[in-house]
Amino acid sequence: MGMLKMEIWSIVYEKPDDARMGFGRAVWCLSKAFLQRGAYVSVIYEKFGSESVDSEVVDGIHLYGIPSSGRLLSGRISFYTQVLHLIKNQCSKSDVNVFFLHGPFSLPLAKPLKGLGLIAYHTFGTLVYELKCSFQELIRTIDLRKLSTYALDIPIETAGLRYVDMIIVPHDMAAQEFQKIYHVNEKKILVSPYGQDVYDSFHDEKFFREVEDFRSKFMEKKIILFVGGSGWSRKGARCILYAFGKLSKNLPATLIMTGKPTEQYLNLIRKLGFKVGEDVILPGLVDDRTLALLYASCDVFTLPSLHEGFSQPVIEVMAYGKPVIVSPLAAYPTVKDGGEGFIINPEDIDSYVYTLQKILTDKELYMAMSKKAKLKAQKYSWNTIGSNLFEIFCQRFQKKN
């Protein structure tokens, strides 16, 4: 690239420096890696509340909060209009512009940005396949909000892919989804996994003293951790609740479930007879330090997802040497069955219970898996992943021009 100045514009749904997982966290970690390679980095996100545009620089990264006014569709149109105005006024200052569109929310910008720079679409997988995997659970839990979001975003993804120069997905199963469902040329798809940085930030002596204090509250009980965010249906929360109901009859344990359960899940927890705060703990959406505390404190992590792009919590908890019990989609590509943990069919509740009990009672097996988990996590560094992606942007821009 010589002395050419590159600017990378990321457009994402949430404010990235506050994000705990998903696209927001990935954007923030990658942005810091791009900055280290000398790029000028700007992130645009949707802002709620006031009608004014927020502009600030955090750790050298320019953040622009764009308000969206009106209902769902009109609010989005307002957001896209303001984003385009901002970019067109700013992008002429750089020699090379990369527009990094994260998730279907930002994909409508691909067409109007065409010709201004390299357009990269970053996603977990196709929405069509995600809906197929989650549909029965969404119907069972009557999640109308999520179903309506799919109804809006699937046509957006279908129409917008033709305008992007490259599609970035976390593993080759997701790449195959795009080839099979949308007939995308494999040369247009790049596989780039997620990294982990939680352990790097929280592993000093003071932190582990906090872990000891937290663990002492549970006496001899085993701690099982589930990290669900706002997508409990897709993450298989129902399966772990039923499995825990059977397990807890034979093994003293506590289930900690982070995220935002819907009323249907709160009703299920009550129906199964769990005492909230004792049998099942619901801390809500937690900050990074609390999440790290839960990772380091749990005995086993489980994620029986019905669909998953790249499960970042899996690699993050493995960095603390914790074995995992996950569905095939949550396991790929970081977990080998019988290696860092076990891969289970989440709908087979009896097998799920047996696996949980085995890993929590077989000390020799537990220690072997713990060691393998920690070693595997060390391979996933955000700095390395971001640096590699920066090089690919450079190569793709040169090829395009």
Secondary structure, DSSP 4 states (H G I P E B T S, - for coil): -TT--EEEEEEESS-GGG--SHHHHHHHHHHHHHHHTT-EEEEEEEE-SSSSPEEEEETTEEEEEEE--SSHHHHHHHHHHHHHHHHHHHGGGSSEEEEEEESGGGGGGHHHHTTSSEEEEE-SS-HHHHHHHHHHHHHHTT-HHHHHHHHHHHHHHHHHGGG-SEEEESSHHHHHHHHHHH---GGGEEE----B-HHHHS-SHHHHHHHHHHHHTTTT-EEEEEE-TT-TTTTTHHHHHHHHHHHTTTS-EEEEEES---HHHHHHHHHTT--BTTTEEEEES--HHHHHHHHHH-SEEEE--SS-S--HHHHHHHTTT--EEE-HHHHTTT--BTTTEEE--TT-HHHHHHHHHHHHH-HHHHHHHHHHHHHHHTT-BHHHHHHHHHHHHHHHHHHH-
